[in-house]
Amino acid sequence: MKIFKDSIDRYKNKKDLSKKLKFYKEFVLKKLEIDDLNSSLEKARSAITLIKDYQENFDLEKELKEFSELNQEITSELNNHRNIYVRRLNNLLKENADESNLENLMKLMVILKSDADQIVDKYNLYDVQSSINRYFGFIKRLYIVLSSYEIVNYFDVAENIFQFMKDLEFENFPNLEVIIQSIYQKLVTRRLFELAKQYDKLFVSNLTDKMAMNQEDLMDFIITILEQPNSPIKVYDSTNQEITFNRENSKTE
């Protein structure tokens, strides 16, 4: 408590305080000249704190206005730099993500991540960098799934996709949701064609085990795929919960 009191009592007159504030202003302006926004903002806010400590003792309206404007100017400049990277990330989130352009999307993410990493400290972009890194991580995982889902064991790929979609629920990456759903539908359809070559009919309860899916998700998929002209499923009997495979279509797969 004594240390704080000594600090407050240090300036006995406005002249001494004005000298200190002049030093603060010169520091702020010099840091602005070299684009050191963080240091200039910190010093401007220190000046504002000092002014408020003494505003009941001296008339400091002019000084408070001056440093408040500097604070606003520097904060605005930092926000402008931040918004550049927020917009770049948001533009990538709006990109149509599919199998044909995922590699290009990956390249754009590498460029954005590299640019953000270089100036993250300079412009306090830690929150933006975190979002970029999470999105970049999902892109890499998706790229691995896409490059292997046609050749790797169905159950292994399905497990990876399930985990991917589960993790994606906590993010706001809509274009990745679209492409992972598309990949999953192709994976499930391919698996059904494989089963159509082995079976004429299967009960839904048996099919869930062979598909590694819960019954509700499987039924939603079956209802959707029945509407397709080249469906691996010919008939779904809701009475006895049995599906009949379209073996003719499976021969072309």
C-alpha positions in Angstrom: 0.0 0.0 0.0 2.9 2.4 0.8 4.4 1.9 -2.6 1.2 2.8 -4.3 0.8 5.9 -2.1 4.4 7.1 -2.9 3.6 6.7 -6.6 0.5 8.8 -6.3 2.2 11.5 -4.2 5.2 11.8 -6.6 3.8 14.7 -8.6 3.3 17.7 -6.4 2.4 20.1 -9.3 1.0 19.9 -12.8 4.3 21.0 -14.4 6.1 17.8 -13.2 3.2 15.7 -14.3 3.1 17.4 -17.7 6.8 16.6 -18.2 6.1 12.9 -17.6 3.1 13.0 -20.0 5.2 14.7 -22.6 7.7 11.9 -22.4 4.9 9.4 -22.7 3.6 11.2 -25.8 7.1 11.3 -27.5 7.5 7.6 -26.7 4.1 6.8 -28.3 4.8 8.8 -31.4 8.3 7.2 -31.9 6.8 3.7 -31.6 4.1 4.6 -34.1 6.8 5.7 -36.6 8.3 2.2 -36.6 4.8 0.5 -36.5 5.3 -0.8 -33.0 1.6 -0.6 -32.2 1.7 -2.8 -29.1 4.3 -0.7 -27.2 2.7 2.6 -28.3 -0.8 1.4 -27.1 0.6 0.2 -23.8 2.3 3.6 -23.1 -0.8 5.5 -24.2 -2.9 3.5 -21.8 -0.4 4.0 -19.0 -0.6 7.8 -19.6 -4.4 7.6 -19.4 -4.2 5.7 -16.1 -1.8 8.3 -14.8 -4.0 11.2 -15.8 -7.0 9.6 -14.2 -5.0 9.2 -10.9 -4.4 13.0 -10.9 -7.5 14.4 -12.6 -9.0 15.5 -9.3 -5.8 17.4 -8.4 -5.1 19.1 -11.8 -7.0 20.2 -14.9 -6.0 17.5 -17.3 -9.0 17.5 -19.7 -6.7 18.4 -22.7 -4.2 15.7 -21.9 -6.9 13.1 -21.3 -8.5 13.9 -24.7 -5.1 13.8 -26.4 -4.1 10.4 -25.1 -7.7 9.0 -25.5 -7.5 9.9 -29.2 -4.1 8.2 -29.5 -5.5 5.2 -27.8 -8.5 5.1 -30.1 -6.2 5.6 -33.2 -3.8 2.8 -32.2 -6.6 0.4 -31.3 -8.3 1.1 -34.6 -5.1 0.4 -36.5 -4.6 -2.9 -34.7 -8.2 -3.8 -35.5 -7.7 -3.0 -39.1 -4.7 -5.4 -39.3 -6.7 -8.0 -37.4 -9.7 -7.7 -39.7 -7.5 -8.3 -42.8 -6.8 -11.8 -41.5 -10.3 -12.4 -40.3 -11.6 -11.6 -43.8 -9.0 -13.8 -45.4 -10.0 -16.7 -43.2 -13.7 -16.1 -43.7 -13.3 -16.0 -47.4 -11.6 -19.4 -47.3 -14.5 -20.7 -45.1 -16.9 -19.6 -47.9 -14.8 -21.5 -50.6 -16.6 -24.4 -52.1 -14.7 -27.4 -50.7 -14.9 -30.6 -52.7 -12.6 -33.3 -53.9 -11.4 -31.3 -56.9 -10.3 -28.2 -55.1 -9.2 -29.4 -51.7 -5.5 -29.4 -52.7 -5.9 -25.7 -53.8 -7.7 -24.9 -50.6 -4.8 -26.5 -48.7 -2.3 -24.3 -50.5 -4.2 -21.1 -49.7 -4.4 -22.1 -46.1 -0.6 -22.7 -46.0 -0.1 -19.1 -47.3 -2.5 -17.6 -44.8 -1.0 -19.5 -41.9 2.5 -18.5 -42.9 1.5 -14.8 -43.2 -0.4 -14.8 -39.8 2.5 -16.6 -38.0 4.9 -13.9 -39.0 2.9 -11.0 -37.6 0.9 -12.6 -34.8 3.0 -10.8 -32.1 3.1 -7.5 -33.9 -0.7 -7.1 -34.2 -2.0 -9.3 -31.3 -3.5 -11.9 -33.7 -3.5 -14.7 -31.2 -7.2 -15.5 -31.4 -7.2 -15.3 -35.2 -4.1 -17.4 -35.4 -5.8 -20.0 -33.2 -8.8 -20.2 -35.6 -6.5 -20.4 -38.6 -4.5 -23.3 -37.0 -7.6 -25.2 -36.1 -9.0 -24.9 -39.6 -5.6 -25.8 -41.1 -5.6 -28.9 -38.9 -9.0 -30.0 -40.1 -8.0 -29.4 -43.7 -4.9 -31.7 -43.3 -7.0 -34.4 -41.6 -9.6 -34.1 -44.4 -6.9 -34.3 -47.0 -5.6 -37.6 -45.4 -9.1 -39.0 -45.4 -9.7 -38.1 -49.0 -6.4 -39.6 -50.2 -7.1 -42.9 -48.5 -10.8 -43.6 -48.2 -11.0 -45.6 -51.4 -8.2 -47.9 -50.6 -8.1 -48.3 -46.8 -10.3 -50.7 -44.8 -13.9 -49.5 -44.6 -14.1 -49.7 -40.9 -10.9 -47.8 -40.3 -12.0 -45.0 -42.6 -15.5 -44.9 -41.2 -14.0 -44.5 -37.7 -11.8 -41.7 -38.8 -14.7 -39.9 -40.5 -16.9 -40.4 -37.4 -14.2 -38.8 -35.2 -13.7 -36.0 -37.7 -17.4 -35.1 -37.8 -17.6 -35.3 -34.0 -14.7 -32.9 -33.6 -16.2 -30.6 -36.3 -19.3 -30.2 -34.3 -17.4 -27.7 -32.0 -16.3 -25.6 -34.9 -18.0 -23.3 -37.5 -16.4 -24.6 -40.7 -19.5 -25.1 -42.9 -17.6 -25.9 -46.1 -15.8 -28.8 -44.4 -19.1 -30.2 -43.1 -20.3 -30.4 -46.7 -17.3 -32.2 -48.1 -17.0 -34.7 -45.2 -20.6 -35.6 -45.6 -20.1 -36.1 -49.3 -17.1 -38.4 -48.7 -19.0 -40.3 -46.1 -22.0 -40.8 -48.4 -19.6 -42.2 -51.1 -17.9 -44.5 -48.6 -21.3 -45.9 -47.3 -22.6 -46.3 -50.8 -19.5 -48.2 -51.9 -19.8 -50.4 -48.9 -23.5 -51.1 -49.7 -22.5 -52.1 -53.3 -19.9 -54.5 -51.8 -22.6 -56.1 -49.6 -25.0 -56.3 -52.6 -22.5 -58.6 -54.3 -22.7 -60.9 -51.3 -26.3 -60.8 -50.2 -29.8 -60.7 -51.7 -31.4 -59.5 -48.5 -30.4 -58.4 -45.0 -32.3 -57.4 -41.9 -31.5 -53.8 -40.8 -30.2 -55.1 -37.5 -27.6 -57.2 -39.3 -26.8 -54.4 -41.7 -26.0 -52.0 -38.9 -23.2 -54.3 -37.8 -21.8 -54.7 -41.3 -21.9 -50.9 -41.8 -20.7 -49.9 -38.4 -23.6 -47.4 -38.1 -26.3 -46.9 -35.6 -29.8 -47.8 -36.9 -31.2 -44.3 -37.0 -28.4 -43.0 -39.2 -28.5 -46.1 -41.4 -32.3 -45.7 -41.9 -31.9 -42.0 -42.8 -29.3 -43.0 -45.4 -31.3 -45.9 -46.8 -34.3 -43.6 -47.3 -32.1 -41.1 -49.1 -30.3 -43.6 -51.3 -33.5 -45.3 -52.4 -34.4 -42.2 -54.4 -31.2 -42.5 -56.5 -31.4 -44.2 -59.9 -28.3 -46.3 -59.4 -29.1 -47.3 -55.8 -27.5 -50.4 -54.3 -30.8 -51.0 -52.4 -33.8 -52.0 -54.4 -36.5 -52.3 -51.7 -36.8 -51.5 -48.0 -39.6 -53.4 -46.2 -40.5 -51.4 -43.2 -42.8 -54.1 -41.9 -40.1 -56.7 -41.1 -37.2 -54.2 -41.3 -35.5 -55.9 -44.2 -33.7 -54.5 -47.2 -33.4 -56.1 -50.7 -30.2 -55.3 -52.6 -30.1 -54.2 -56.2 -27.7 -56.8 -57.4 -27.9 -55.7 -61.0 -26.6 -52.2 -60.1 -23.8 -53.8 -58.0 -22.4 -55.5 -61.1 -21.6 -52.2 -62.7 -19.7 -51.0 -59.6 
